[in-house]
Amino acid sequence: MPVVDAPSLRGPGSGPLPKDRRKDADEDPLDDPAEDRDDDLDDEPADRATRANRTGAGRTAATRRAAPRTTTRSRTGRPRTTSTRTTAHRSPGRSRDARDSRDADTPRVPRGRVATAVAAVLGIVAARIVGLPGGERLVAFGRRVRSRVVLYLDGPHPEQLAPATLRWRRLRRTAYAAIGAMVATPALAMVVGFLFIPVPNADDAVESQLNTVSFSDGTVLARIAPGEQGNRQKVDLEQVPPPVRFAVLSAEDRSFYSNSGFDVVGFGRAVWKNLTGGSGGGSTITQQYVKNAMVGDEYSLMRKYKELIISLKISQERSKDEILADYLNSIYFGRGAYGIQAASQAYFNRPVETLTPADGALLAGVIQAPSKWDPAQNPDDAVRRWNYVMDGMVAQNWLSAPERAAAQFPATVPPRRVTGGVPDDDRGHIYSAVRDELRSLGIDQDALVTQGLQIQTTINPESQREAVDASRRKMQGQPDNLRSATVSIDPRTGAILAYYGGANGSGLDYARVEKQAGSTFKPFVLLAALQQDPPIGISTEFDGRAIPGQTVRNVDGADCDNCSLKRAMTLSNNVVFTALGNRVGPQAVAAAARQAGISQPMNDPNSGISLGNQETSAVDLASAYATFSNEGVYHRPHLVQRVTTASGEVLYDDETSQGEQRIDPRVARNVTEAMRDVPEYDGVSLQGGRQSAGKTGTVQSHVESQNNDAWFAGYTPAASTVVWVGTDDNSPIKTADGRPVYGHGLPSEIWKAFMDDALEDSPKQTFGAFTPVAGTDPGDTAASESSSPTPSSTSAPRSSTAPTTTTPPAEAPAQEGEDAPPGGAEPPAGDPAAAAAPEAGEGAAGGDPAGAEPEN
């Protein structure tokens, strides 16, 4: 071990340091730099050999230069030159004169380069510490400790030993110290644990496992009891039939009555797995009781340490039967059941006293993984686990072979829904979505019921309140069968800011219900066109007039001749986008939708995809539009921000997630530009002139001139929000005055009310600079002349006031035999050959569509 020198200790009566000594002490509190230079010379082999045989009669020239000298008289009167410095090899009790005299007569012990470097670093650190309050005392203490360590390693007279002997002494004594530390540290840890780690009771074991779901700011959204702790009934061990007890022992700890309560081999295996990056380890029933009920399920050495201490204390304080009774009354069996009595009711609807050995084996089998071994979830796995437990009982002579042969796998009652305190309002949908997301992250139901999770969501409390209020205000007085959903996402992160799936938290979550998207799919048609080679720009002009007798038609006010794609998007012209979709191909449209963020498979798409005959959810649609808002960067939509256990272990943290550049930023900005005039045209521009982009969507009903679903999807740089309005049974959606509901109507009104409130206090942001991918800038299309003054889905005038649904436009009936076509106010696509062809456009971007001839 490297050795460093320590200055001599001065007693309280030693008096002040001489002036030159004080200066040296200030410059280097631990070592003399000259001494370090001398040590470098000591490392030379020849010099070390000379020093090993040298007496006090003389010293090298390098040593003389390194240390100042004073002249004294010896007892014989001969002058003697001595050094005023000290070494680390002095006995603490010797006087300064004796030490100085000895230094003149004996050689210094050589020190290696590593020790010299350590001494230099310590000197620098000590010099800085001295300037702090109490720093001198701290440095003095460090000197004393260092002196004792050096004295222990080198002994009182190391100068009398050869270098090889001295090195061996240092190695040997270092090994002694290491062995002593290895023995003393666990013993000390055991003592500290026994003194300071308490033993909770069985009731605390269950009641401490509440899950807390919080908003993004940490305020509580809901506290969820994962099981029915309130219905837990404690039973005496005598009430549990012996075969049921033996079944539990067969499944979990066959040596329970003979072991000490702690599996040393299992503990060592757990330590090794933790050190090598694994997890887990064997546990006795006593350890399981402690782990699952008292200190959590964190895979760490600290958890194992606590588990060891409490297991040993419990084994000393309680009998085996008492421990088994506490275990059976607190362990989780799945289906929201804590304790053997609740489990008996949950699986067999009978009290525990009536359980058979086969029943007990089934319950014992689910303890290890309730979700995995529940016969209602995985019947084949449950049977294999049951056989394992039954065979173990026979092997331990707890069940006879004839009884085992006659036993049949028992039938269980269907599981019932366990609320556990889940809110029954809109927050219930948030918790259900969070739970499903946790499962996709590898945090299953078992973790929810055993680890007391602290779940921080991405939901902004103010945004959530405003989403709920906007929906309630606009839906008030409307027919009772109407339902709505609102989802708002931060485009920069994918974090869901508001999530409203309906007022009934235990009912259907409309934020995740998949419905046909209607014309909200038109931006994906445009995305596919912009990515063609050569690209079709948003200024490319098409003939958007409906052809009499064809299945594809426009609503009143949407016809246009020689209108750009941006104008066609603003008017929601079906003829133009059907032709454009046929030109790029349905597969390309589906690929573009998936590219933006739509997760539905969209297998075998046809020409109807251009008008939204594919199903999607409010969450997916908001996520896809968020990709446009974020310049083509996609972030996975998510509700879970951070998850920790009751013991503080971080199970998940979204801070490390990164976005994915799926769309060229210039292309994404072109899609945004095409939708920029829609809010103004439909009368839902945001307050204060805040920039936004959006699109309506309406899905036509099988009932003539009626609609089934209505959408409005729009975004700013800070929020992408989708609103859906429909019914549970796909019946026609009507307003209070009996008129059909369109995308431009209730959905757009809810969208505007929410966005104005949610963004009121945030700075106004603008989209990036617009550069056409092909063609030129089509300019403002909201105020352009059209063939009709009415917008695509209503006859309300174009203004900044909120639209109404009192005077929707009349719509041409669909062809006979058409079954629930998509598009609603924008009728469905028919035969691709029936679609109107675009006029010759700008350069290569205005070429002919496949299968159609250009008009003359």
HUCORCOR-V492167 format. One line per field, one symbol per residue. phi: phi as a letter, one per 40 degrees, with the letter a starting at -180 (. if undefined). psi: psi as a letter, one per 40 degrees, with the letter a starting at -180 (. if undefined). A space follows every 10 residues. Layout:
phi: ???
psi: ???
This chain:
phi: .cbbcbcccb ccbcgccddc cccccccacb bcdccccccc ccccdccccc ccbcbccabc ccccccbcbb bbbcccgccb cbcccbbcbb cdcccccccc ccccbbcccc bccccccccc cccccccccd ccdgcccccc cccccccccc ccccgcbccc bcdccccccc cccccdcccc cccccccccc cccccbccbc ccccdcccbc cbbbcccgcc cabbccbccc ccbcbccccc ddcccccccc cbacbdcbcc gacccccccc cccccbgcag icacccccdc ccbbbgbcca cccccccccc cccccccbcc cccccccccb ccbgfgbbgc cccccccbfb ccccccdccc ccccccdcad cccccccbdc cccccccccc ccccccgcac cccccccbcc cbcccbcbcg gcdcbdcccc cccccccccc cgbcccccbb bfcbbccccc dccccccccc ccccccgcdc ccbaabbbbc ccbgcccaab bhcccbcccc cbccbccgcc ccdcccdccc ccbccbcccc cbcbcccdgc ccabcdgbca bfbccccccc cfcccccccc ccccgdcccc cccccciccc cfcfcbcccc bgcccabccc cccccccccc fgccbccabc babbcccgcc caaccccbcb ccbddccccc cdccbcccdc ccgbcccggc caaaacabbc cccdgbbbbb babaabcbab bbbbbabcbg cdcbcccgcc cbdcidcccc dcccccccbd ccccbbcccc bdcagbccgc bcbccbcacc ccbaccccac cccbbcbccc bcccccgcbf cchfdbdccb cdcccccccc ccgccbcccc gbbccc
psi: hihiihiihh ideeiiiidd dddddddged ihdddddddd deehdddddd ddeiaediii dddddehiii hihideehih hiieiiiefi hdeiiddddd ddddeiiihi hidddddddd dddddddddd eihedddddd dddddddddd dddeidgdee iidddddddd dddddddddd dddddddddd dddddehihi idddddeefh hhhiideeih dihhhdagdd ehhhiiddeh iddddddddd ddgefdeeie ehhddddddd dddddeeaia iiiidddddd ddedeifhgi dddddddddd dddddddiid ddddddddee iheifehhid dddddddefi iddeiidddd dddddeddgd ddehdddgdd dddddddddd dddddefehi dddddeiihi iiiiiihhdf ehieaddddd dddddddddd eegaddddee efihhhiehh dddddddddd ddddeheiid ehiiihhhih deeehhdihh eidheeahhe dehhiieaee eddddddddd eihiihieeh iihfhihhei dhiiiheeii hfiidddddd efhddddddd ddddhddddd ddddddehei dfifiaeedd efeiiiiddd dddddddddf fehhhhhidh dihiideehh dihedeiiih gdihdddddd ddddededdd deffiiiefh iiiihihhhi iehhfiidih ihhiiieehh hhhihaidef ihhiideeii hidgbddddd dddddddded eiihiiiiih hhdiaiheah edeiiieiei adeieiihie ihiifdgiii hhiiiiehhf iidbdgiiib hdeeiiiiih ahbdefiiih eiiii.
